[in-house]
Amino acid sequence: MNLGSSLALLFHLAVTLTLVWVLLNILLNLLVFRAPRRGRWREERDGPAPLVSVLIPARNEELRLPRCLDSLLAQNYPNLELVVLDDHSTDATARVALERGFAEGEENAPRRLLPGAELPAGWTGKGWACWQLAQAARGEWLLMTDADTTHAPDAVSATVRHAHSTRADLLSAWPAQETKTWGEKLVVPLVHLLVVGFLPHAMFRWLQDRPAIARRLPASLRASFGGANGQFLLFRREAYFAVGGHEAVRDHLVEDIALARRVCARMGEGMRLINCDGSRLVSCRMYESFAGVWEGFTKNARAAFRTAGEFWGFGVMFLSCFLVPCLLLPFPGEMGRWWTWALGEAALVMLIRGALTARFRTSWLGCLLHPVGFAIAVLIGLNSARKSFRRGVTWKGRTYRVEPERP
């Protein structure tokens, strides 16, 4: 066997083993990635309802906020306060809240509208808004949710009950992702591939149940298991402030993942992060156009990784496993005996995408046109790296630099 054949064998062997591992990891993860039990909170069954503070940061959200607030006002949970922070909006965001009975300047009102303070140096806009909301909240539980989410009437009841039953310090419910334009359908479903395909949810659930074993692992390794969705973060109040809250991740562009890592770093002390399937309780339309998809994921792609080395290493692996086999299929003559191997790899890719599409009810267009969507995702990643390493990424009129993640 010549050098070229040896390298091809090593490449295809690595790709195949990685894809098999991803498929097995998905199957294991889905055993613990469960949906909370539906239904309103009943004190005779669930006990006294703790006060939950629902916290919504809003910057220029006049079009999205009405649906979000209407769904939260319809919650059947018996002990709730709603707090909206208007982050220097230039549209009618504040008026949307005022028209729904939110009060300004009343500290104990069950519905409150807060004006955002000026953004300090070194903070991201969302992180600063969430930190202000947490300071103003009175609840035993802090539910941080985005203005582009819509909640079923029992969403709070079901997730608080699930947090109690799983002893969660941070419960992250992953919403159903609404996609309408072609750009959304092609790119947004790839989030599930990253979250369920690569994060070892089953492993860190096992470790969280065995803190004595978790303590033996380096904190940096424990932190690497962390992942959460900022569209729905339900924190036990004491845990939120114990890990430093948004102040500790004030310059991180992907603050949900950074907070999850801080919780996971302390799993040896008994702290617990639980991710669950919230697709029947919460929905979210992240972006409304291809331009929005491009800008939003450009902001997040590089920042989701702790170091540039992690970003490039994962990118090469991701590209090799999920795009290269598909690109080789049109060339059976040139590929020779390796074409059959590439066909098997592409089949594994489509099996993985199909399983996730069916499980999370995302767009089949994104699955069937996987190479197109993935190629766009690669370009977004490169654009994110280019902007992050130069002048910074932009989001909602602000420019941010990607900073090294603090321990």
C-alpha positions in Angstrom: 0.0 0.0 0.0 1.5 3.3 -1.1 1.5 6.5 1.0 -1.6 8.0 -0.7 -3.6 4.8 -0.1 -2.4 4.7 3.5 -3.5 8.3 4.1 -6.8 7.7 2.4 -7.4 4.7 4.6 -6.6 6.6 7.8 -8.9 9.5 6.7 -11.9 7.3 5.9 -11.3 5.2 9.0 -11.3 8.4 11.2 -14.4 9.8 9.5 -16.3 6.6 9.8 -15.4 6.0 13.5 -16.3 9.6 14.3 -19.7 9.4 12.6 -20.5 6.1 14.3 -19.5 7.7 17.6 -21.8 10.7 16.9 -24.7 8.4 16.1 -24.2 6.4 19.3 -23.9 9.5 21.3 -27.2 10.8 19.9 -28.9 7.6 20.8 -27.5 7.7 24.4 -28.3 11.5 24.8 -31.9 11.0 23.8 -32.4 8.7 26.7 -31.7 11.6 29.1 -32.8 14.5 26.9 -36.4 14.1 28.0 -39.5 16.3 27.8 -40.9 17.6 31.1 -44.3 16.2 32.2 -47.0 18.5 31.0 -49.8 20.0 33.1 -50.5 22.9 35.5 -48.9 23.1 39.0 -51.0 21.4 41.6 -50.0 22.1 45.2 -51.6 18.8 46.5 -49.3 16.9 44.2 -46.3 19.3 43.6 -46.2 21.1 46.9 -46.1 24.9 47.5 -45.2 26.8 44.3 -42.0 28.8 44.7 -41.9 32.3 43.3 -40.5 32.3 39.8 -39.2 35.5 38.2 -39.5 35.5 34.4 -36.9 37.8 33.1 -37.0 39.2 29.5 -34.2 41.4 28.1 -35.5 43.3 25.1 -33.7 45.6 22.7 -35.8 46.8 19.7 -38.3 43.9 20.0 -41.6 45.6 19.3 -42.5 43.1 16.7 -41.6 40.0 18.6 -42.3 41.0 22.2 -46.2 41.0 22.0 -46.4 37.3 21.3 -43.9 36.5 23.9 -45.6 38.5 26.7 -49.1 37.3 25.7 -47.9 33.7 26.1 -46.3 34.5 29.5 -49.3 36.3 30.8 -51.4 33.2 30.0 -49.2 30.9 32.2 -51.2 28.7 34.6 -48.4 28.7 37.2 -49.7 30.2 40.5 -46.7 32.2 41.7 -45.1 34.3 39.0 -43.6 37.7 38.4 -42.7 39.0 35.0 -39.9 41.6 34.5 -39.0 43.2 31.2 -35.8 45.3 30.7 -35.9 47.8 27.9 -32.3 47.9 26.7 -32.2 51.3 25.1 -34.7 50.4 22.4 -35.3 52.9 19.6 -38.7 51.4 18.7 -41.9 50.8 20.7 -40.6 48.0 22.9 -41.4 49.8 26.1 -44.9 50.7 24.9 -45.6 47.0 24.2 -45.0 46.1 27.8 -46.9 49.2 29.2 -49.9 48.3 27.1 -50.0 44.9 28.9 -50.0 46.3 32.4 -46.3 46.4 33.1 -45.5 49.1 35.7 -42.5 51.3 35.8 -40.9 52.3 39.1 -42.8 49.8 41.3 -40.3 47.4 42.9 -42.9 44.8 44.1 -45.3 44.9 41.2 -45.9 41.4 39.7 -45.4 42.9 36.2 -42.5 45.4 35.9 -40.7 47.3 33.2 -37.2 48.3 33.9 -35.2 50.9 31.9 -31.7 49.6 31.1 -28.7 51.4 32.6 -25.9 52.5 30.3 -23.7 49.6 29.1 -20.5 49.5 31.1 -17.2 48.8 29.3 -16.3 45.1 29.0 -20.0 43.9 29.0 -22.1 42.4 26.2 -25.5 44.0 25.9 -27.5 40.9 26.7 -25.2 39.9 29.6 -25.6 43.4 31.2 -29.4 43.3 30.7 -29.7 39.9 32.3 -27.5 40.9 35.2 -29.8 43.9 35.9 -32.8 41.7 35.7 -31.4 39.2 38.1 -30.6 42.0 40.6 -34.2 43.2 40.4 -35.8 39.7 40.6 -37.4 38.5 43.8 -38.0 34.8 42.9 -36.5 31.6 44.3 -36.2 30.6 40.6 -34.9 32.9 37.8 -36.3 32.1 34.3 -34.3 34.0 31.7 -36.0 33.8 28.3 -35.7 35.7 25.0 -38.2 38.1 23.5 -38.5 35.9 20.4 -39.9 32.9 22.3 -43.5 31.8 22.7 -44.6 29.7 25.7 -47.3 27.1 26.1 -49.6 27.9 29.1 -48.0 25.1 31.3 -44.4 25.9 30.3 -43.4 27.4 33.6 -45.3 24.7 35.6 -43.8 21.8 33.7 -40.2 23.1 33.8 -40.2 24.1 37.5 -41.6 20.6 38.3 -38.9 19.0 36.1 -36.2 21.1 37.8 -37.4 19.9 41.2 -37.6 16.2 40.1 -34.1 16.3 38.6 -32.6 18.4 41.4 -31.4 20.9 38.8 -29.5 24.1 39.6 -29.8 25.1 36.0 -32.5 23.7 33.8 -32.2 24.5 30.1 -35.2 23.7 28.0 -34.5 23.5 24.2 -37.4 25.1 22.3 -38.8 24.1 19.0 -37.1 26.2 16.3 -39.5 27.9 13.9 -38.0 28.3 10.4 -39.8 29.8 7.5 -37.3 31.2 5.0 -34.9 28.9 3.1 -31.9 30.3 4.9 -33.4 29.4 8.3 -34.4 25.9 7.2 -30.9 25.1 5.9 -28.8 26.4 8.8 -30.8 26.6 12.0 -31.4 22.8 12.4 -27.6 22.2 12.5 -27.8 23.5 16.1 -29.3 20.1 17.1 -26.4 18.3 15.4 -24.0 20.3 17.5 -25.9 20.0 20.8 -27.1 16.5 20.7 -24.5 15.0 18.5 -21.3 16.2 20.2 -22.1 17.1 23.8 -22.0 14.0 26.0 -25.3 14.7 27.9 -25.6 11.1 29.1 -22.0 11.0 30.4 -22.3 14.2 32.4 -25.7 13.2 33.8 -24.0 10.1 35.0 -21.1 12.1 36.5 -23.6 14.6 38.2 -25.2 11.6 40.0 -21.7 10.7 41.3 -20.0 13.9 42.5 -17.3 11.9 44.3 -16.1 10.7 40.9 -16.6 14.0 39.2 -14.4 15.7 41.8 -11.4 13.6 40.5 -11.7 15.2 37.1 -10.0 18.5 36.3 -12.4 21.5 36.5 -11.6 22.4 32.9 -12.6 18.9 31.7 -15.9 19.1 33.8 -16.6 22.5 32.3 -16.2 21.2 28.7 -19.3 19.1 29.2 -21.4 22.3 29.6 -24.1 23.4 27.1 -27.3 25.3 27.5 -29.8 27.4 25.4 -30.1 31.0 26.4 -33.7 31.0 25.0 -34.8 29.3 28.2 -32.6 29.2 31.3 -34.2 28.3 34.6 -31.8 29.0 37.4 -32.1 28.2 41.1 -31.4 31.7 42.5 -28.6 30.6 44.9 -26.9 28.7 42.1 -27.0 31.6 39.7 -25.2 33.9 42.1 -22.9 31.1 43.4 -21.4 30.8 39.9 -21.2 34.5 39.5 -24.2 35.0 37.2 -23.8 37.1 34.1 -21.2 39.3 35.8 -18.8 36.3 35.6 -19.3 36.0 31.9 -19.9 39.6 31.2 -17.7 39.7 28.0 -18.8 36.4 26.6 -20.8 36.5 23.4 -22.3 33.1 24.0 -23.2 33.6 27.7 -25.5 30.6 27.9 -22.7 28.1 27.1 -20.3 30.0 29.4 -22.7 29.9 32.3 -23.4 26.2 31.7 -19.6 25.5 31.8 -19.4 27.3 35.2 -22.1 25.1 36.5 -20.5 21.9 35.1 -17.2 22.9 36.6 -18.8 22.6 40.0 -20.5 19.3 39.5 -18.0 17.8 41.9 -19.7 20.0 44.6 -23.1 18.6 43.7 -24.2 21.4 41.3 -26.4 20.1 38.5 -27.1 21.2 34.9 -30.1 19.5 33.2 -30.9 19.9 29.5 -34.3 18.8 28.4 -36.6 18.8 25.4 -38.8 21.8 25.6 -40.0 21.6 22.0 -43.7 21.1 23.0 -43.5 23.8 25.7 -41.6 26.7 24.0 -41.0 27.8 20.4 -38.6 30.3 19.1 -37.9 31.9 15.7 -34.3 33.0 16.1 -34.0 34.8 12.8 -36.4 36.0 10.1 -34.1 36.1 7.0 -30.9 34.8 5.6 -29.2 38.0 6.6 -30.3 37.5 10.2 -29.0 33.9 10.1 -25.7 35.1 8.7 -25.3 37.8 11.3 -26.5 35.8 14.3 -24.4 32.8 13.7 -21.4 34.9 12.8 -21.7 36.4 16.3 -21.8 33.0 17.9 -19.7 30.6 15.9 -16.2 31.5 17.1 -17.3 32.7 20.5 -18.8 29.3 21.3 -15.3 27.8 21.6 -12.9 28.6 24.5 -9.8 28.9 22.3 -8.9 29.4 18.7 -7.3 26.0 18.7 -10.6 24.4 19.7 -12.4 26.3 17.0 -10.1 25.3 14.2 -9.7 21.7 15.4 -13.4 21.2 15.7 -14.0 22.9 12.4 -11.6 20.6 10.5 -13.2 17.5 12.1 -16.7 18.8 11.4 -16.0 19.6 7.8 -14.2 16.3 7.2 -17.0 14.2 8.6 -20.1 16.0 7.5 -19.3 17.6 4.2 -16.3 15.9 2.5 -18.0 12.5 2.0 -21.0 14.2 0.3 -18.6 16.2 -2.0 -16.8 13.0 -3.1 -20.0 11.2 -4.3 -20.1 12.8 -7.8 -16.7 11.4 -8.6 -16.9 7.5 -8.5 -14.4 7.1 -11.3 -11.7 9.3 -9.7 -12.4 7.9 -6.2 -12.0 4.2 -7.2 -12.4 1.8 -4.3 -12.8 4.7 -1.8 -16.0 5.8 -3.4 -18.0 2.9 -1.7 -16.5 4.0 1.7 -17.5 7.6 1.0 -21.0 6.4 0.1 -21.3 4.7 3.4 -20.1 7.8 5.3 -22.6 10.0 3.4 -25.3 7.5 4.4 -24.3 7.8 8.0 -24.5 11.6 7.7 -28.0 11.4 6.3 -29.1 8.9 8.9 -27.9 11.2 11.7 -29.6 14.3 10.1 -32.8 12.3 9.5 -32.9 11.0 13.1 -32.5 14.6 14.5 -35.0 16.0 12.0 -37.6 13.5 13.0 -36.9 13.8 16.7 -37.0 17.6 16.9 -39.4 18.2 14.1 -37.2 20.5 12.1 -37.3 21.2 8.4 -36.8 18.2 6.1 -35.5 20.7 3.5 -32.4 21.2 5.7 -31.9 17.5 6.0 -32.3 16.7 2.2 -30.1 19.7 1.2 -27.6 18.9 4.0 -24.5 19.7 1.9 -25.8 23.1 0.9 -26.8 24.1 4.4 -23.5 22.7 5.8 -21.5 24.6 3.2 -23.2 27.8 4.3 -22.5 27.0 7.9 -18.8 26.6 7.0 -18.8 30.0 5.3 -20.4 31.5 8.4 -17.8 30.0 10.6 -15.0 31.4 8.5 -16.7 34.8 8.5 -17.0 34.6 12.3 -13.3 33.8 12.7 -12.4 36.7 10.3 -14.4 39.2 12.2 -13.5 37.9 15.6 -9.8 38.1 15.0 -10.0 41.6 13.5 -12.5 44.4 14.2 -15.0 42.2 16.1 -18.6 41.0 15.4 -21.7 43.1 15.4 -25.1 42.5 17.0 -28.0 44.9 17.4 -25.9 47.9 16.7 -23.0 47.0 19.0 -19.6 45.6 18.1 -17.8 43.0 20.3 -14.4 41.4 20.4 -14.1 37.7 21.2 -12.1 37.6 24.5 -10.4 34.5 26.1 -12.8 32.7 28.4 -12.0 33.2 32.1 -12.0 30.1 34.3 
